[in-house]
Amino acid sequence: MFIAIIQMSSILDTTLPFPQSYSPEYVEFGWYQWWEKQGFFRSCDAHAVDKYFSFCIPPPNVTGTLHLGHALTVAIEDALARWYHFNKLFDYNSVTLHASAIHSVVERKLMREQGKCRRDYSREEFLKQVWRWKDEKGDEIYHQLRKLGASLDWNRACFTMDPGFSSAVTEAFVRLCDSGLIYRSEALVNWSCALESAISDIEWSSGSCLHLLIHWRDSVSGLFSSLCFSRCCLTFFVIFFSEGEVAVSTTRPETMLGDVAIAVHPDDPRYKDLHGKHCRHPFTECLLPIITDSMVDVTFGTGAVKVTPAHDHTDFLLSQRHSLPRLTVIGGDGTMTSDCGQWLEGVKRFDARERVITALMERKLFRGKKEHPMSLPICSRSGDVTEPLLKKQWFVRCQEMGRKAVQVSERALNVWLHQVEIIDWCISRQLWWGHQIPAYRVTLENSKDTEEWVWGRSAAEARQRAAVKFGVNPDAITLTQDPDVLDTWFSSGLFPFAMLGWPQQTEDLKQFYPNSILETGSDLIFFWVARMVMLGRELTGQLPFKQVLFHSLVRDKYGRKMSKSLGNVIDPLDVISGVSLERLQEKVREGNLDPRESVVAMEAQKKDFPKGIPECGTDALRFALCSYKAQGKSPSLESAVIKPYHQLYPEFLTPSTYPLSGMDRWICWRLYSTVQQCERGFQSYELHTVTSALHSFWLHSLCDVYLVNREKQVAVSVLYHCVSISLALLSPIMPFLTEELWQRLLPYADSDGTSRSLCVQPYPKTSQLEHWCFPKEEADFSLVQEVVRVARLLRAQCQLTKERPDCERTSSFC
């Protein structure tokens, strides 16, 4: 407490001596609050400048606090923002929080703490719990961003569930419905039985499952009765025993009750005689038609596959082409439906699997099982196996919007735009948290029970639309709003322009849209970037940003993607301030993990951080993150890599002025070369070249050579300019340390005293330092460097003391 009081009373007092060793807490304390109070991060009047640089950080999810992956994003983006600000371009850098998957996180929390799920509450009561979580985690995220030094215009901070943003979401939905780009239809969607909701087509990961070998025959018809085919084109094995018998492999025996046909390729000679015939289902005794379709792969298994349209995406397409019925045998809660018969109705889907296998055994149709690795879709939010289910949902037509975006985008953008326009995007979610869909089911007096829908910016507008559509009095209409909410990525896809005030033509929208650049992780290409491009092009007529810069994912030292269940998710504040192993373990216990995952996570922490994480500071963390190449290999971080960047902490002396020497010319040339490398690095967004150049100059040129050999022959002006210019070069990446040192240099500056902060100074340019270009000294000094290297090697080998002999140097270079 005493230390904290001393620091608070001496904030911004740069007359006090430095600590004996580098202290990140001492150096970084107070500067951010001062910058913010001085208004250095607030956007200027865009009309007062010729050029401006604008972008927004990807909205962090409010499902929890930020991790090192977010810190990488902040480090890169803030370095770019500060560099542009240095260059006197108008800087607009804002933050938005993303509503995201808070729903499932809060529901898990309530189940763990109170043993209740969301349906034990009213919708309003549950939403109060979610808002409480958002306020708590949102404040923590803002605190983390400030600690990371993010130079954000906090006056423009917003949340995707704010009223203004919500109005933009409603407007977008209505406009897209009016133009026919949003429609309602019954289709096969990826369904989470745990959430009892549809999920995104790209919102699942892969697992593995068991491969079963099943065989049956129909003794009446002499033909095979059905082929059980694993979903999503999974491998299976088939063995013929005799005429009319076939062995079939499947991972989904529980869906057999939903089979409606058998499909073969029309050109497959093995089944020419079966075209147009029927086979009998082994359980229901129903006759199943044998259809021909070129979609069937003749090299896959026997070349004959069963068709289950309500539970397989490929089979659903076949049902559309051949007018086949669609029989749903698994309900939204993951239990078997009444169409399966009493023996399976209400049974959980994986329990039903065992019952079906047992029934096959009893009928002597089962032929064994073996393990077989395969891709299994796992819901990234709930962890359960996703189920293809037939549901009535709202969809976005991606093909048309994708084509429009491709026509105006760069070739590199087209590659992944084509990937998202293959299938339409299901935007309905059967959840309570989110933007409730502004569509209303219409009920007319004395009308049949038909499903008719209208949409509107309000219930009143929807009523008027319904009255016009059906030619009735508005009072004769009953409207029921769709209880579902929109996919969170729909609102996030509007982010670049909605947060600027769209659909109103605000001054911000006119000035800052489209944004100058989007910088984000490569894992968000399909989730977010492609959708922003399509929606931005459709709703504003422009692409939402002029450039896209992707960075790789942050991985642990074993190369694994960061995951809470692995225990390798690191809070950047723990790297900045340091944390004990005990506190790391407490955080896991306080978190939202399953108890079994918590045990795994804590064991991993004991192995990876046996002594906790040492204090590294914000600047060292930012420098380490920016040092990794943006594209290509993902950065693998550990504190041992970050901590050495503490060493950028030179001692400043002010020796007497002497004439410019060869040593001075050499260091000036090295500085000129460093400015050149930094300039090119920032212009090409290759921040690792900037950090490499600065690290080399500070340690290997300025401190390791120039200051060590300076004696009394260094001109004070040369030393001052080397230090002040290199601090300015480093400032976008290490803002705290450079501000502290720059403020200590001010007493030696020849200025009018109006320069208040390093963060608002011009960035050094090579055009201003061309008079410091001395290539001859660079060539000549290589010999001196080799002499120094050999001398140090000899000193180490001979174990000489650090005291220097009392003799004069004879090098003419110095």
Secondary structure, DSSP 8 states (H G I E B T S, - for coil): -HHHHHHHHTTT-TTS---SS--HHHHHTTHHHHHHHHTTTS---GGG-S-EEEEE----BTTS---HHHHHHHHHHHHHHHHHHHTT-EEEEE-EEB-TTHHHHHHHHHHHHHS--GGGS-HHHHHHHHHHHHHHHHHHHHHHHHHTT----GGG-EETTSHHHHHHHHHHHHHHHHTTSEEEEEEEEEEETTTTEE--TTSEEEE--EEEEEEE--TTTSS-------TTT--------STT-EEEEES-GGGGGG--EEEE-TT-GGGGGGTT-EEE-TTT--EEEEEE-TTS-TTSTTSEEEE-GGG-HHHHHHHHHHT------B-TTSBB-GGG-TTTTT-BHHHHHHHHHHHHHHTT-EEEEEE----EEEETTT-SB-EEEEEEEEEE-HHHHHHHHHHHS-HHHHHHHHHHTSS-EE-EE--SSS-B--EEEEEETT--S--EEEE-SSHHHHHHHHHHHHTS-GGGEEEEE---EE-HHHHHHTHHHHTTTTTS--HHHHHH-SBS-EEEEGGGIIIIIHHHHHHHHHHHSS-SBS-EEEE---B-TTS-B--GGGT----HHHHHH-B-HHHHHHHHHHSS--HHHHHHHHHHHHHH-TT-B----HHHHHHHHHTS-SSSS--B--HHHHGGGGG--------------HHHHHHHHHHHHHHHHHHHHHHTT-HHHHHHHHHIIIIIIIIIIIITT-TT---HHHHHHHHHHHHHHHTTTSHHHHHHHHHHHGGG--S-S----GGGS----GGG-GGG--HHHHHHHHHHHHHHHHHHHHHHHTT--S---S-----S--
